[in-house]
Amino acid sequence: MMNAFEFFAHCVVNQKVEHCFALLGDANMQVAATMADLGVTFTYVQHEHCAVAASMAYARKTEKVGVSTVTCGPGLTQIMTALPAAVRARIPVVIFAGESPLNKSWYNQQIEQRPFVEATGARYIQLHTCKRFEEGIQEAFLIAVRDRLPVVVGTPFDLLHGDIAELPKNETPLHEIYRKSVSIPSGKSQEITNLSALLNVSRTPIIMAGLGATRPETAQHIALLAEKCDALLATTLPARGLFHNDPFYLGVSGGFASQVTRKFLSESDLIVAFGASISSHNSDQQKLWPNARVIQITLDPQQFFQGNTVSDQIIVGDAGQIVAKLLPLIRSKTRVNRTDENADLIQQTPIDDSDGLTYTDGLNPSQAVKEINQSVPVDWEIVNSSGHCSYYFSHMKNRPFEKFLTIREFGAIGNGLSFALGTAVATGRPTILFDGDGSFLMHVQELETIRRLRLPLISCIFNDGGYGSEFHKLRAEGLREDGANFGYSDLFRIAEGFGIKGYRIDNLVQLHEALSDLSKIPVAAVLDIRVSPSAMSPVIARSHGKPSKH
């Protein structure tokens, strides 16, 4: 005989769960404590949102299901930004949330949780009988893996205090059986033959890769394909750095594309996208390749996506299998695109026209990123958050995809510390976060978690004194900006208040010295980098023009 919460915990552990991110409350603490007793490692955070967000980064870095737990009611409502972020990024996570007691007529934290969860696009599984625990938990993990979605499991916490007579069956998890047995399409022979014909006659082909093409063997074959057919290479932002050693790698496509990348994309007559979504961001709202035929190779075919017809043809299949079939059909070409002249142009052209500017009110973000790139060891994990500053960090050269993480499909700021926390826990390696001051302050309490766990997590915060995207847009439109421009906060002192190192950075020499110290002995730290509030990213400049006042 055992308590129902013990039975529940055994059911979770039987899904091969190794790690769980948690904030405890009345509705989940007994299950969490029992899971810990059964060998699951826990990372206890200070906010429910951060538990789920950290599990998203953990899932992306480990290719496992991310697992977290929060309490019912206000614990559940706190994760309403993390859930759609996981939905949009298609990250498999399972969240165990309590529910209000079944046998009380009134409970102060009671709220109907299903509508909240399902409104985000996530799935909700209610377990209102102990007989459903085992199959319901199996189902949650299967849905998360099969559909690449977050799944919330809700269980009334008074139900967890009954008795159950037997242990759950320790069977192979359904999600593991699914991974091994699912049939993955590899494209139709005629489609692949037709694509090879297009590549053989294309004058200016560009081959793009996304997250669906990041397996090492797949990436190697794509690079070889590009060399054979005289194509340049590009990636989506999440796959940034996949071809970082190739001199003909243009970097990221989309709204963050550099000026030289935009030049080559605009001249392309054929874009072949392996494992990449042709999203509005990736095509910069259909503006990047006006003359190109677009062929998309994907396991998730969507001819009409985010308000646009995304490609001229979709080949449904696995990127790795299709590129392997395609390679023997490609004739080697005379080099017209992969020339020394183009390699120099790609490698030497500044990412934008502001690269050489000097500001009197703070550092040039582009110059600060160059210094960071030169000072940070290449084997450190890099996490790029969202917001105005994220454009600059996406252009760090010679940084491999395997050490890079960004999750920004929902466009939310405030996730950086959580994503970096999940990355540091998943990899066990020194991790550096790039974020802006507004985003950083939203969940600054997780500095306590980082200090408590003694994680070598360094936060490089571009502090422009407010919400940069907003005050640049307001300024460009000639509107008052006091709702977004607050002046510099002493973020380095906040770090010191949490018991970790804080550095105020006003020039490139200080930046170099701080990173040199931390490179020798990586410890938790915050670099409060004062960047100019006059520096407008090219993304904002293109959408809103140059500022009308300073």
N, C-alpha and C positions, 0 to 999 in steps of 0.2 A: 504494500500500500504506500502511495506517495501523494504529496500535494499536487494539485492540478498545475500549479506554476512550475513545479519540478518536471512534470510530464511535458509541459509546453517547452521548457528550456531544452530538454532532451530532443524534442522534435526539431528545434532550430539547429542545434549542434549537429544533428544527423544530416543536415544539408551541407556538411563540410565547411561550416562557418569557422573562420580562424580569428577574425577581428570584428569588433563592433564599436561604433562611435555612439556615445550616449550622453543624455542629460536625464537624471533620474527624477521620478516623482511617484506618487502613490500608486499609479496604475502600471508601472513597469519595473519597479525596483526589485521585487522578489525574483522575477524572471531573469533580470540582468545579473543579480548576485549569483543565481544558480548557474547561469551560463559561464560566469567567471570561474566558479568552482569546477566546472566541467572542462576547463582549459581554454576557453575563448579569451583572447587578449582584448582589454577594453581601453579605449581612449575617452576619458570623461571630459567634456567640454563645458563651456559656460553659457551656451545658448543653443536652443533646439535647431535653429536654422543651420548653425555651424556643424552640428552632428551630421545632418543630411548632406550638406555641401562637402564636408570632408570625406564622407563615404563615396561621393561622386568621383572625387579625384582619386581616391583609393581604387575604385573600380576601373577607372581609365588606365591607371598605371599598372595594375596587376592583372587586368583582364579577367577578374573574378566579379562576382556579385558584391556590390557594396552593401553593407548592413549597418543599420542604425536603429536606435530606439528612443522614443520620447513618450511623455505621459499624455493623458487624454486632455480634451478641452483646450485650454490656452497653450498647452504643450504642442498640440496638433496644429492649432491656427498659426503658430510661429513659423511653420515650415512652408508657408504658402508662396514664398518666392523660390525656394530651393526646388520644389516639385516641378513647376513648369520649366525651370532651367534644365532639370534632368530629362523631362519629356522632350524638349526641343533638341537637346544634345543626344538623345537616344542612349541613355546610360542605364544599365540594369542595376537598380538598387531596390532593396526591400527594407521597409520601415515598420518596425513593430510599435504600434501606438496603443495605449490602453483605450478603453471606452468607459463611460460612466457606469456605475453599478446597475445591473438589471433589476435588482430587488429593492430599490429605494424609490419612493414617490417623488423625491426632490433631491438634487445634488447640485451644489453651486457651480461646478465646472461642466455641467451637462451642456452639450451642443450636438446638433446633428452633423456628424463628421463627414459622412459620405458626400454630400453636395459640395463641400469645400474641396475635397480631394479630386472628385471627378471633374469639377470645373477647370482644374489645371491640366487635364488630359491624362492624369495618372489613374491607376486602377485601385479599387477599394475592395477588400475581402473582409467580411464580417464573420467572426467565429463566435457564435452565441450558444454553442453546445460543445462540451468536451469531446464528444464523439467526432467532431469535425477538426480538431486541432491538427492531427497528423496529415490528413489529406489537404486541409486548407493551407498549411505551411508549405507542403510539397507544391501545391498549385501556385502559390505566390512566387516561389523561386522559378518555376517553369515559365510563368508569364513574363517575369523580368528578363529571363534569358531569351526566350523565343521572340518576344515582341520588342525587346530592348526598351523597357519602360520602367518607371518607378512603380512599386506596388506597396500600398499601405495595408497592414493587417490590423484590424481593430478587434480587441477582445475586452469585454467588460471585466473590470478587475475583481469584482466579487466572485465571478465565475472561476477565477484562478485560485480560489481558496478552498475549493472542494477537494475530494479525495478521488484518486484513480487507482485501480487495482494492479495495473501492469505497466511495464515499460513499453514505449513505442517500438515498432519494428525498425531495426537498423538496416534498411534496404538502401540500394544504390539510389541516390537522388534522381528524380525524374529529369531535372535540368541537365544532369551529366549524361544521362541516356540520350536526351534530345541532342546535345552537342555532338555526340559520337555518331548518331544515326541519321541526322538530317541530310537530305540530298541537296547539294548545292549545284545550281545550273552552271554550265560552262560555255554558254553561247552556242548558236547554231552555226554549222560549218559555212553555210553560204554567207551569213553576216560577217564572219571573220575574214573570208576571202574577199568580200567587197570592201571591207575596211583596209585590208592590205593593199588593194588597188588604189584606194584614195591616198594612202600614205606614200605609195610609190610615185605618184604623180604630183603630190602637193609641193608647192614651191616654198612655202613658209609655215611648215607645221609646228605646232607647239603641243607637247604632251604634258598633261596636268595630272597630278595624283592627289587623292584625298585620303581620309582615314581608312577607307576600304582597300587601300593599296600599300599599306605600311609594313606588311610582313617583310623581313629582310630579303628573302628570295624574290618576292614580287617586285620590290624596289630595285633590286639589281637587274632584273629582266627589263623593267621599264627604262632604266638608264641605258642598257644595251640597245633596246629598241630605238631610243632617241638618237644614239650614236649612229646606228645603221641607216636610219632614214633622214639624217641631217636635221633633226628637230631640236628646238630648245625645250627646256624643262621648266615647269612651274608647279606650285602646290597651292592647295587651299590653306587658309590660315591655321586650322588645327593640325595640319600635316607639315607645318613650316620646318625647314631644315632637313627634309627627307633626302635631298640630293646636295647637301651643303658642300661636299667635296668636288662637285662637278662644276667646272668653270662656266658652263652654259646653263646653270640654274639661275633663273630669273628672280627667285624668291617667291613671295606670296602674290597670288592674284587677288582681285576684289578691290574693295574700297581702300585697303591699305597698300595697294600696289605702288611701287616706286615709279618715278618718272620714266626710267629706262624700261621697266617692265611694261608700262602702259604703251610705250612706243612700239615694242615688239608685238604685243597683243593686238594692237590696232592694225598692224601690217599682216597679221596671220590670215591665211586662207583656210586653215583647218585646225580645230582644237579637238584633241582626243582626251577625254577625261576618264581616268581609271579610278573607280571607287570614290568618286567625288560628287557631291551634290552641286548642281548648277543653281545655287541660291541667288537671291537678289543681292546679297552681300558679295558673293563670289564673282558675279558678273558686273558688279557695281551698277546694278539696275539696268543691265543689258547695254552698257555703254562701252565696254572694254574691247570687244571684238566685232565691230560692225560688218566686217567683210568675210568672216569665217563661217564655214560649215562646222557645226558642233556635233560630235558623236560622243555619247555618254555610255560608259560601261558600268553597270550598277546592279546590285541585288535588290534595289528599292526603286523600281521604275515609277517616275511621276512626270508625265509629259508636260503637265501644267502645274507649276509650283510657285508659290509666293507671288501670284498675280502675273506670271509670265510663262510663255512657252519656252522651255529651258533648253531644248536641243532639237536638232534636225532628225536625229535617230537615236534610239536607245537600244543597246544590246544588253539583254538581261543575263548576267552571269558574274562569276567570281573574277576579280581583276587578275589574280595570279594565274588562274587556268587559261584565261583568254590571252594574256600577253605571251604565255608559253607557246600557245598554238599559233600566234601571230608572227613570232620571230622568224621561223623558217620561211615565211612567205614574203619577207621584205628583202628587196634588192638594195645593196649598198649603193649610196649616192655620192656624187662629187660634192665636196663641202662648199656650200654657199652661205649657210647660216652659222655653222659651227666653225667659224674662222677665228684666227688670233685677234683680228680687229674687233670682232663682236665680243670675244671673251674679255678683252681690255675694257670695252665700253660697259659691259655688264658689271665687271668688278670694280671699276674706278669711278663711275658716275655717282655723284652724291644722290642720296635718296630723294631729296627735294631741294628747292632753291634757297631754303632758309639755313642750309647746312653750315654755311660760313659766317652767319650773322653773329654779332656780339650785342648783347643786351645790357643796359645799365641797371636794370631792376631784377636781375637774377641770371641764372645759368641758361644757356641755350640747351634745350632738351637733347637735340641731336648730338651735340658735343659731349654731353654727360654720358649718353649711351655709348659713344665710342670709347670713352675712358672705362666705363664699366665692362665693356666687352673685352678690352685688353687686360683688365685686372682680375676678372673672375675666372677661376679654373674651368676648363672645358668639360670636366666630368661632374660638375655640380648640376643639380636639378634646377630648372628654370620654370617659374610660374608667372605667366603674363595675365594680369587681371583685365578689367574693362575700364572704360573711361577715356578721357582726352589723351592721357599719357601713353596708352597702350599702343598707339600707332608707332611711336618711336622705338619701343622695345621689340616690336615684331621684325625689325630690320637688323638685328644683331647677326653678323656674318659668322660662318664657321661653327655654328652651334647645331649639333645633331638633333633630329626629331626625337630620338629616344630620351633625351634629357629636357624636353620641352612640353609644357602643358598650358593649354588655354581652353576654357569652356565659357563661351560667350553668346550662345545661340539665342538666349532670351534677352540679351542686352542689359542685364542687371549689374549694377555695381554693388560693392559691399561683400563680394565673395572671396576676395583675394587671400585673406589670411586663412580662411577655411580650406580653400583649395591647396594652399601651400602646406598647411598642417597635414592634410590627407596625403599629399605627395611625400612629405618628409617621413611620415609613419610607414607608408607603403614601401619606400625605397631604402630607408635607413641611411640616406646620403645627405650631405650638406645641400640645403635648398635655399634658393634666393627668390624672393617675391618682388615683382615689379608692380607698383600700384600708385594711385594718386591719393592725396590727403583726404579728400571727401570719402572715397571708397574705404580707405583704411580705418577712418574713424567710426564707420558704421558698426564694426565688430571688433573694435580694439581690445575688448575684454579678453579675447583669445590669447593675448600676450601672456596672460597668467597661465594658460594651458601650456604654451610653448616653454615658459620658464620652468613650470612644474615637471615637465617631461624632459627637460634639458635637451631640447631639440636644437641642432645646429641650423637654425632657420633665420636668415637675414632678410629683413624687409627694406628694400630700396624704395623709398617713398618720394615721388616727385611732388613736392609741396609748392603749389602755385597760389595758395591762400584761399581756395574755394573750390567750386565746381566748375572746372575749366571749360567743358563743353558748353555749359549753360551761359557763363558770363561772356565767352567769345561770341556766341550767337546773339545774345542781347546787345553786346557792344556793336556788332556788325549791323544790327537793325536799328541802332540809334536809341535803344531803350535803356532805362535805368537797370543797373546790374547789382544793386546792393542786396538783392535776394539770393545771389549766388557767389558774390565776391566778398569774403569775410576778413581777409588779411591772414598773415601767417600765424599758425598755431605752433607752439614749441613741441613738436611730436617727439623729439629726442628726450625731452624731460618726462613725457608720459611714459616712454620706455623705461627710463630710470626708475620711475615710480613703481613699475611692475617688477623691478629687480633685474632688468637686463640692460645691456649696453646701449647707450644712445649717442649718436654723433650728429652734430649740426654741420652741414656741408654747404659752404658758400662759394667754393671755388674748386677747380679741377684738381689742384694739388691736394687739398683735404680729402677729396673723393678717392684719389689714388692711394693716399696713406691709409685711410680707413679700410679699404678693400685689401690692401697688402697685409695689414695686420690680421684681418679676419681670414684671409687665405691661408695663413700659417696655422692658426688655431681657430677653426670655425666654431663659433658660439652664437647663441641667440643675440640679435642686435637689430636696431632700427637706425637706418641712415636717413636723416631728415634733410633731403636735398632740395635747396631753395632754387626752384626754376622760375624763369621769368613769366609773370602773368601776361606779358605782351606777346609771348611766343604762341602763335596759332598753328595747329597742325594742318597739313595740307587737306586732310579730310574735311575739316570745318571750313577751310578757305575755299574749297571747291563748291561747297553747298551754300555758303553765306557770303562769299567774297571777302575782301579785305576790310578790317575794322574801320568804321566811319569816325571813331574818336578814340583817344587813348586816355 
